[in-house]
Amino acid sequence: MMAIKGILFDKDGTLIDVNGTWVPFYKHLLAQELGASEHEAEAMMERAGYERAGKRFLPGSVLASGTTQQLVEIWWPDDTPSQQKRTGERLDRDYAPVARSFLKPLFELAPLLRELKRSGFFLGVGTNDSEISARGHIEALGVRDFFDVVIGADSVAVPKPSGHMVRFFANSAGLSCAEVAMVGDNAHDMEEARNGGAGLAVAVLTGNSDREHVEHLADHVLDSVAALPRLLQRS
């Protein structure tokens, strides 16, 4: 295996508390957009992969790893494709500032990212969120300066798990894909690593996936990204 020189992080469930952030956010969005009560919002969210009893997104669901556009297709099913596209773009644009007030990082991210940068790694975020939304979240968390590139679902021709994000990141860094580690919390991230030719696929258990959902796809499974520096020192 080639030495790892770049790390591409998934965002939600890897750096951000996915359930603590997005469960209340989507309830707010559905109330604002469709006048949904909490009960109605939860019923709509269930159609996209929400588990009401556990107050979490199910592994592999649209809510756990899909795009805004996929959510719009579920929640606005009677609209035409062009209407759905416009709605998705509007939601990404108009709710980006709102989402910042709901953000919950999994832990204090700056010390970890500072350590990785000092070790010489090229760092990026690759998410199926939109680029403008992802940039806003990273800035709101106060860690934008640690990342060399932020890649959203709309930054590439095909979002995760196509492999396009890994290749985009490698090209941005002047690296081969084999020098990239993809780090994420679900099967989509591990499949992105494989389809993009990443040198390392690292799963973390801080999102909605249990070990059984990712272990067969990952090179390593960590409790959280906090353990990443030690892993990379051994690799």
N, C-alpha and C positions, 0 to 999 in steps of 0.2 A: 504493500500500500504506500502511495505517495504521502509525503508529509502534508498535514492539513495546514493551510494558510488562511482560509476564509471560513467564516461561520455564518450561516443563514438561519436566522431564528424565525419560527412562526411567532405570531403575536398572542392571540387569545388562547389561554390555557397553558402558555409557555412563559410569557412575561406578565400577562394580565390575568387576574382571577376571572375566568370566563363566566361562571354562574353568578358570582357576586356583582359583576359589572352588567352583563347583558340581560339577565332575567328582569331586573327592574327597568332597564332601559327600554326593552321591547314592550313591556306593559305600558310604559309612558307613551311610546310612539303610537301604539294601537289605540290608546285612549285619545290622543291628539288627532290622529288621522281618521279614525273610524268611529270615534265615540264609544269605544268598547269599555265595558266595565271590567273590573279585575277578573271576574269569572269568565267573561266573554273573551278577554285577551288570553287567558290561560288555555281556553278551548282552541283558539286560533293557533296558539303556539304549539299545542299538542300535535296539530296537523304537520308541523315542521320539525317535530322531534323533541318536544318538551315533555319531561316526566314530572307530572304535577306532584306526586307523592314525595319525590326526592328533591324537588325544586331545582332540577338540573336538566341540561341538554343531553340527549342520548348519544352514545358514541356512533359516529358515522352519519348522523342526521344533518339536515340542511342547517339547522341552527348551530350545530357544533362545528361544521367545517365548510358550509356552503357560502354562496355569495348573496349580496343584497338582491340581485336580480332574481335569483332562485326563490328568495323569500317573497318577493313581489308576485311572482307567478303563482305562489300558493295562496297568498292573502288577497290578491286582486285577480281571481281566476277568470272573471268575465270580461276583463279588459283585453284589447287587441295587443299583439306583441309590441307594436310601436308605442302604445299607451303605457304598457308595462315598462318598456325601456326608459321612457321619460320619467315615470314615477320612481324607478330605481335611481336614476341620476339625480332627481330632485331630493330624494331622501338622503342620499350620500352627501349632497351639498348642504342642505338645510339643517340636517341633524348632526353634522360633524361637531359644531360647537356645543350642542346640547349633550352629546355623548361624553364629552370631557368631564362633566360634573358627576358622571356615574363611574368613572374609571377607578379600578382598584388593582394596583400592582400586586403580584404574588408576594413580593418582599422588596426591600430597598435594592433597586437594580444598579444604581451607579457604582457601588464598590466592585461588583462582579464585572461590569462592562469595562471599568477602568483597568482592572487587572488584565483582562483579555487584550485590551488595546496596548497596554504596556508590554505585553508578550509578543506584540507584532501582528496580531490577527486583523484581517480585513473583516468588518462586521456589517451585516445587513439584516433587514426584516423582510420576510416574504409571507404575505397574508392574502387570504381570499376576501378580505375587506377591500374597500376601494383605496387607491393611493392617497387621495386627499384626506380621507378619514384616518388612515394609518399614520400619516405624517402628523396630523393633529394630535393623535393619541400619544405618540412618542414625544412630541414637544411638550404636551401637558404633563407628562411624567418627568420632564426635566432631563431626558437622556438623549435628545436628538443628536447632540454633538458627538456621541460615541459611534453613531452609525454612518457608514460611508454611503449606503444606498437603502432606500425604502421602496419595496416593490409591492404593488397592489394587484388585485385581480384584473384591473383595467390597464395595468402597465405592460401586460404581455398578451399575446394572441389568444392563449388558452390558459385559464387559471389552474391551480393545483387540482389534481395530481399529474398534470401533463408532462412535467419536467422542464417547462419553459422558464420557470422562476430560477431554478438552479443554473440553467444556462445563461440567463440574463445576468444573474449575480456574478457568475464566473467571468463573463465577458467584461462586466463593469470593473472587476478587480484585476483584470489581466491575468487570470489564473486558468488552469485547466479545471474541468468539473471534478476531476479526481482529487483536487486539492481543497475541495469544499466539503464541510460538514453541514448537513441539514439537521436542525434540531426542532422537534415539534412534539405535540401531545396526542396526535391521532394518526390513524392509518393513512389518511390523505397525505400527511407530511412524509411518512416513510415511503409511500409510493412515489411522491414527488422526488425524493432522493434517488430512488432506483431508476425512475424514468428519465431523470436528468443526468444520470451518471455520476452522482456525488460519491466522493470517496468514503464517506461515513454517514450513516443514518442513525441518529441518536433520538430515542424517545424519552419523554419525561412523563411522570405520572401526576402532574399537577392540573390536568384538564379533566375531560370527561371519559377518558379511556382507562380501563384497567390493564394490567400487565398482559392479560390474555389477548387483548385486542391489538397489541402492537409488538409483542415480543418476537413473533415469527417473521416480522418485517424489518426489525431493527438490528443494527450491529450491537448496540448497547441500550439498556433501559436504566434511567436514573430516576431517583425520587424527585429531583428538580434540577433546573439549570445551575443551581448553586454548586453542584458537584462536577460541572463541566471542566473547570481548569485542571482538576486532579486527573480526570479522564484523559485530557489532551496531553498532559505531561507524560502519561504512560504510553500513549499511542505512538 
